[in-house]
Amino acid sequence: MDVTVSHIGVCVSDVERSRRFYVEALGFAEVGSHRVGSEFGALMEVDDPDVRSFMLSRDGLTIELLGFEAPGHSGSGQRRPMNELGFTHLSLRVDDVDEVASAIERFGGTVLAATRTPLDMGGVLLDFLYCTDPDGVRIELMKLP
């Protein structure tokens, strides 16, 4: 069986804001964009969708941002508990947690300062911090050797 990963889809409340966040704060590159309409309604299980889509890629991972102009989006936009079934977070290895966290805040994300977890593993220093994108999707920043 031949299976390869294509992309991860993320529904966003403001597709332009989210595109800017992932490109400018996290260094993803825009690799495509398109309009999705009723031809994908059955697949998406949404009646008469009108969706703007941006494909963003970094380090072999592609994220598709989906902005539903019709019928709109649902959900609270709050981050989900880690122990709630389903997608929990996007994890990024970084050289400087503070620098990336600052960029996340500048572009509309939230830094969850209380989650900061520095660890000394036998003289090897690790640093972890959770943040969110503008729609509450959890992003883990990890500084590892």
N, C-alpha and C positions, 0 to 999 in steps of 0.2 A: 504494500500500500504506500503510495507516494503522497505525503501530506507536508505542506509548508505553511508557515505562518504568513498571513497577508497583512493584517492590521488589527488594531483595537479601536472600536468606535466609542466616542464620548459625546453624549447629548449636552449641549451648552445653551445657556439662556441668551447670550450675545456672541454670535460667532466671530465677529470682527474683534471684540475684546479678547476672546479666548485665543484666536489666532495670534494676536499681538503678544499675549502672555507667553504662549508656548514658544514662539519664535524669538522674541526679544529677551525674555527672562531666562528661558531654559535652553536656548540655542538650537531648537528644531528648525529644519529648513522646509519651506513650503514646496511640495513636489507635485501638486496638482489641486485643482478645484473643479467642482461641477455642480449642477443643479439636479436634484432628484425630484421626480413628480409621481403622479398616480401610477405609472408603470411599476413602481416598487411598493405600492400600497399593500399588496398581499404579503410580500416578503417582510415588510416592516410591521405588519399588523396595525396599520394606521390608515384610516379612511382619507383619501385625497390629500396625501402629504405634499407640501411644497418646502423643500429642504435645500439649504445651502451647505455644501460640504467642502471642507479643506483637508487635504492629505498632507500631513507633516511628518518628517522623518529625521531620525537621529540615531546613529550607532546601530543601524540595522532594524530599528523599531519604527513602525509607522503608526501614527494615531490619526484617525479620521474624526474631525470635529463636525458635528451635525447640528446645524441651527434650524429648528423647525419654525418656519414662518407661518405655516399652516399645518396642522391645527394648533400650533403652539406647543409648549412643553409643559410637563407636570413635574411635581416633586418640589421639595422644600429648598433645595440648594444648600442644605446643611450637610456637613460631613457625616458619613454613616459610621456606626460603631464598628470597631475592628472585628468583633465577633458576630456581626450580622452576615448571613450567608451571601455569597456573591463577591464581586470585585472589591478588594479592600484598599489597594494603593498602587501607585507607580513609584518604583524605587530608583533613585539616581545616585551613582557614585560621583562624588565631587572632591575637589582639592581643598576647597575652603567653604565650610558650611555657612559661615556668617555672610560671606560675599553673595552666595546664591540665595540665601534667605532674604537678604536685602533687596536683591533683584525681584524676587517673588513678591515682596510687599510693594515695590515701586510699580509693578504691573498688575496690581489688583488682587493678588493672592493674600493669604493670611499665614503668619508664622505662629505656630502653637508652642510658645516658649516653654510651657510647663512640660513638654515632651522631651526636651533636650536631655540626652543620655550619653554622657561621656563614660567610656570604659577603659580601664587599664588592664590589658590582657597580658600579664607577665612582661611589662615594659613596652608593650605595643599599644599605642593610644588610638582608640576608636572614638568616633563622634557621630551621633545620630540625632536627627531632628525631624519632626513632622511639620508639614505646612499643608496648605490647600490651594488649589487653583481658584479662580473667581467664582466657581460654582460648587465649591465644597469637596472636590475630588482630592483625596489625600495623596500627598507627595512626600515620600521619605527621602531625606538627604542623608547620605552615608559617606563619612570620610574613613576610608580603610587604607591600610598600607599597600 
